[in-house]
Amino acid sequence: MPLVSSRGPGLPLVEVSAKHLDDYRSIVGEEKIEEILDLAAKLKGARVLHLSATAFGGGVAELLGTLVPLLNDAGLQAEWRVIEGSEEFLQVTRCLHQGLQGVEGKLDESMKEVFLRYNKANASRWVGMYDFVVVHDPQPVAIKTLLQRPQGKWIWRCHIDLTKANPETWAFLKPFVEEYDGAIFTMPQNVPQDLMIQEPAIIPPSIDPLSQKNVPLAKEESARIVRRFGVDPEKPIVLQVSRFDPWKDPLGVIDAYRLVKKEYPEAQLVLISSMNPDDAEGLQWYEKLARHAGEDEKIFLLSNLKGVENLEVNAFQREADAVVQKSLREGFGLVVSEALWKEKPVVGARTGGIPLQVIDEVDGFLVDSVEECADKISRLLGNPGEAARMGARGKEIVRENFLSTRNLRDYLRLFLRLSRE
């Protein structure tokens, strides 16, 4: 877990562990590493800041925990800082996030005032000079506008699926975004048609094959870990790793599992979430899921609050017979690439960034309903040979497209383009 230091001037600095590009050569090949080093040589010494809302939990923190140290290893001067805010700010930014994902509702003037007040407070703590500033998601987006003399090239990185964004929410944020020099989206469909930024970059997220969540584990070790939580690795395991919230449709996953159990009565369902003990909404959803699971002892609701950290997620993904990502909205879904990297085919919803990773009938299945989801899970459970072939293809798709070295390369290319402009 990264450490956040408030010592010294400026916004809190996130301390990250060192990583080395040489360690990735055997995974992605010499050619890709040499390409990165050639690009980085043209940016040697460039000062880069990544600014996000939090250093803990979620895909953004995972991405930056690898990207920042690799930028440093490549010869740039990169750091990661986070903004600060109270519960009232968090409530407003949750509404912004939900609005960008398509929830109806209106940002009233008091909510806008809270958002701008905290952005201004964080802007007042700004120190340092950077060649490139990458601001992640909507929480800190107004800081550039509120600085008197913002320097360097500023880039807004949107990790959210904006295809069905609430027009009023987007209209509030759009003027702040358009003051940036560039923007990054996960896929072309996420770029709002009315966004006036030249050549938004398309950079899908990535996973770190050397992180604790993805490093190889011996079969005996992964089996031992899942047994610790009462799950039997000798019987079919259906797994979804995602937040307990409506957008990930965990209720629908339970419904699909119940259909699967008619054919495979020994099947087990494991739902794993990263939870904050202060997150009232997450706790409410946990209780809702527990009620929906009822008396079924083969449904396991697990989280970091029960001791499931990165190593345990790694083990469950390796022991799963079918991995599911039945999201209703999804920016990308790093857990899909994580499972594919472990040669596990994925049954995923046809939404957001999931179809970028899951090629239907190649490395998994794309589904649109509970019934389809159950049917494809049953197909994987009943055809282990086919599942193994799909998983092997999935690993190579991830190796080529969704590893952290590709993410680093794409950022370097964008920095070079913006520096020329």
ZIGI-V59021 format. One record per helix or strand. SS is the DSSP state (H for helix, E for strand). FROM is the first residue (numbers start at 1). TO is the last residue. If there is no record, write none. Layout:
SS,FROM,TO
SS,FROM,TO
This chain:
E,3,5
E,12,15
H,21,28
H,30,41
E,47,52
H,58,73
E,77,82
H,87,100
H,109,123
E,132,136
H,143,146
E,153,157
H,167,177
E,182,185
H,188,190
E,201,202
E,207,207
H,219,228
E,237,241
H,246,248
H,250,263
E,268,273
H,280,293
E,299,303
H,304,306
H,310,319
E,322,325
H,334,341
E,346,349
H,354,357
E,360,360
E,364,367
H,370,382
H,384,401
E,403,403
H,404,420
